[in-house]
Amino acid sequence: MVQNRANADRHNIHTKKGAEKELAAIEKKIADYMNELAANDESEGHEAKLDETTVADALKRLNDKKGILND
């Protein structure tokens, strides 16, 4: 019979401080990415224009697909 052992290596022990540090790093990466996207949008010189009908049609198609997947 094989027994499972806990792996108590120091790299596998998570602390609140460590989790907060990881979360801060993730949030920084997200902010950097969003800033990069904004800079790219500005360099293109225009913003995408969506009307309500286009958005409503896209949402309907997505909800239809979602309904099919849920069945």
N, C-alpha and C positions, 0 to 999 in steps of 0.2 A: 504494500500500500504506500502511495506517495503522499507525503504530508506537505501542505503548503506552508511556507514560512513568510513572515512579514519581512519586507525589505526595508530596513531602517537606516539605509545609507543617508548620509547628511544631505545629499542632493535630492532626496525624496521627501524630506521633511519641509512642510510648508508652514510659514508663520504669517501672522497678520501683516507684519512689516514687509515681508517678502511679497505677499499678494498685492499690497498697496503699491509697491515699487513696480511690479509687473503691470498693474493696471495703469499706472502713470505712463509707463513706456508705451503701452498700447494706445492710450489716448493721445500721446504725442505723435505717434505714427499716423493716426487718423487725422489729426489736425494738420500735419505736414502734407498728407495726401490731399485733403480738402483745399489747402492753400495752393497746392500745385494745380489742381483742377481749376480753381478760380483764376489763377494766372494764365492758364491755357485758354480759358474762356475770354479773358480780356484781350489776349493777343490775337484771337480770331476776330475780334471787333464786332461781334454780334451775338445776340442771345437767341436761343430757340424760342419760337413763338408757338404756343399751343392754344387752340381754342377749346371751349368747353365740350363741343361735339366730339372732337378728336379724342379728348381724354375720356369722355363717357363711353365712346365706342371701344377704346382700348380696355377700359375697366370691365365692360360687359364681356368682351372676348376672354379676358383673364378669369373672370368669375365663371364663365361657361366651362373653361378648361379645368378649373378647380372643382366644379361640380362633377365633371366626368371622372376626374381622378379620385374623388371621394366615394364614387359609386362602386 
